[in-house]
């Protein structure tokens, strides 16, 4: 990682925690070449300074019945502050929306995971199409997950 204020030890800590956030402080310290107390202190600083936003378990969506993953390109017909705020607020409030990005090309790319296509159709008709300012939605349904990675390339 270039152009960041972190030293090599902090980058190593982040990389190891991305692999296994449940690692003990002692194990982490050994992997990054520090003693336990300085390692714990650095990890705490990374948390306090917002480099580590939260810790999470990565759940296999298929094992919990979320069989369909859709990528919706959403275009707005108006870009007033109220329309944008309402759209973004609606996306943040929906549990089936796991990612939402403002993009070039269309206005937003929304990743939606649902049990089946009926659930996605309900999401379209009950949520997206009812939002003021939504002009067009083009959906790609994923066929197969080739790569899914949560770790950043440090």
N, C-alpha and C positions, 0 to 999 in steps of 0.2 A: 504494500500500500504506500503510495507516494503522496506527498503534500498533506500530511496529517501530523498532529502534535504528539503522537504516541511513540514511545521508545520500543525497542525490539521485545523487551520482556512483556510489556502490556499487550502488544500485538499477539504474542504467543499465548498469553492468558485468554484473550478473546477467541483465538483459533481453537484452543482446547475446549473452552466452554461451549463453543458452537457444536463440537463433536459430542460432548457429554456434559450437560449442565448439572448433572447430579454427582459429578466427581468430587471427592473429598478435597479439602484444602491441602492436606498432606500429599495426596496423589498429584494434584495440580501443581503444587510447588516443585515436586520431583520432576515432572514433565517439562516445566519451563526453566528449571535450573535456579530456583530461589529457595530460601528457607520459608517455612510455613507462615510466620508472622508477616514478613514483607509481602508475600504473595497474597495473603488475606487482605492486607491493607490496600494493595493495588486493585484487587478485585472490587473492594468496597468503593474506592475512588472511581473506578470505571462505572459502577452503578450510580453513584452520586452525581457524576458528571454527564449522565445520560448516554454513555456509550452502550451500556447494557440496559435495554428498555424494560425487559421482563424475562422470566424463565417460563418455558412451556414444554408440554409433552406433545410430540408429533403423533397424531392419531391417524391410522389407516382409514381413510374415508369410506372405502368399500366395505370394510369389516363392520362399520356402524350403519350401513345401509344407504350411504350417499353415492349412488352408482353413476350419476350423471354430472358431468362438469361442462359448463357452457361458458363461452367467452362472448360477451355481448358488447358490440361497439354501439355506443349511444350518442346520437347527435341531438343537440338542443336547437330549437328554432329561435330562442332568445337567450341572450347571455347577460341579462341584468343580474345584479347582485342578489336579488331575491330569488330568481329562478335557480341560479347556481347554488346558493345556500340551501334551498329546499331540496334540490336533487342530491347534493352531497350529504345532507342530514338524513334523507331517506335511505341512502345506501349504507350509511354508518349504522342505522337502526336495524337493518335486516340481517338476521343471522345467516341466511343462505348466501349472502354476499361476503365472500372471504377476502377479496381484494378489489380495489377500485382505484383507477389511475386517470388523471386528466392527461390527455394525449394529443398528439398531432394526428391529422387524418380524420378522425372522428373526435368528438369532444371528450368522451370517456370510454375506457375499457373496463368492463365489470366482469369479474370472475364469480360465477355462481355455482354452488354445489347443492344438488337436490337428489332425492331418492329416485325420481323417474321423470320422464318428459311431461307427464301430467302436472307434476309439481312445478316444473319450469314454465309451462303454459299458464298456470295459475299466477306465478310470480310476474310474468309479462302482463297479463290482463288485470290483475288486482293491484299491482304496484307500479311497474314502469309506465304502462300506457295511461295510467291515471295521474301521473305527475305532470303538473303544468310546465310547459316548455319542452317536453320531450317530442322531438320531431320524427325521429327514425331510430329503429333498433335493428341491427344486423347481427345475427347470432351464428357463431361457429360452435358446433358440438364436438367435444374432443372424442376421438376414437380410442386412443391409447395414450397413456402417460409414458413418454420417452425418458424424461428427466424431471424430477421434482427435488429441488435442493433448497434447504432453508439457510445453509451456511453461506456467508459472504466470502468472496475471494480475498482474504487478507494476505 
